[in-house]
């Protein structure tokens, strides 16, 4: 399950782990104008862990989800 919310400066997507245990904490993805952050509570330390991706890294991650194993480079050139 996931939710999508549009805030003033970001689009916020929350991914909720469902199903059989063991379940993971929710993941929050915030898409800003210049970066994308992923946040998840670490239950061992009770602190939120944040990863920040550039827009290019987020684009490459999205492309990689549908590709087989290998090495790739996304081109910005238009034909």
Buried (B, 14 or more C-beta within 10 A) or exposed (E): EEEEEEEEEBEBBBBEEEEEEEEEBBBBBBBEEEBBBBBBBEEEEEEEEEEBBEEEEBBBEEEEEEEEEEEEEEEEEEE
